[in-house]
Amino acid sequence: MIKQYPELALERFDKADWWIKYVNTKIKKFLKDDILEVGAGFGSFTKSYMKNFQSITLTDMDDNSFSLLKKNFKNYEKVKIVKSSVENINKTFNTILYFNVLEHIEEDTLEIESALKKLNTGGYLIILVPAHQKMYSKLDKAVGHFKRYDIDFFKKNQFKNAKTIKIQFLDILGYALYYLNKIFFKGETYPSNFKIFIWDKIFTPFTIIIDFFTGYKFGKNILCIYQKIDH
């Protein structure tokens, strides 16, 4: 995993309120109290769901992100901040979340297996990753992505004690914007605050509708949900 995640990227995507709320609506029925969020960054996603739960553990191996999490949640007793890999956390959870984190981990299959071992039976592993390796860009490289994901990674990998609940694309309009940005702004690494604003506040409300009517068949991100089952 990247040792020093660029704070600029965290700050800009932290403002993507519509996108964060959209993702939250897609996963909220699978969230069960006693949650572990891996690679929580700024805690942007955490803030969208935390009010409904009493036990949340956030972990991030990046020094800067860990410090930011400690600062952002210092007044919330129900939120515990740790700096540890999943396999070294000495407890199990009902929900484990990876929001745009798995792509930073080279041994991603082993990471999923480790996460499943830390889930209680009936619990959910929720993964959100950037889609389409052909779209790999300077931004992906700058923030430490080993790859973007093709959907076959999740469809073909069969994990022990895991049942696939959902695999779907999200953000079809975001894909078009990302593709155009890659063509016309080849020298750009991080999208500007203005571009984040346009994508999130103008296009995301429409992509929510279009994703639904196109059956979540294409988009800029992949959402995958596994449930832990008895062997």
Salt bridges, closest charged atoms under 4 A:
ASP14 OD1 - LYS47 NZ 3.92
ASP34 OD1 - LYS91 NZ 2.97
ASP63 OD1 - LYS83 NZ 2.14
GLU103 OE2 - HIS145 NE2 3.69
ASP108 OD2 - LYS147 NZ 3.06
ASP140 OD1 - HIS145 ND1 2.63
ASP140 OD1 - ARG148 NH1 3.05
ASP152 OD2 - LYS156 NZ 3.84
ASP171 OD2 - LYS220 NZ 3.64
GLU188 OE2 - LYS195 NZ 2.87
ASP200 OD2 - LYS201 NZ 2.72
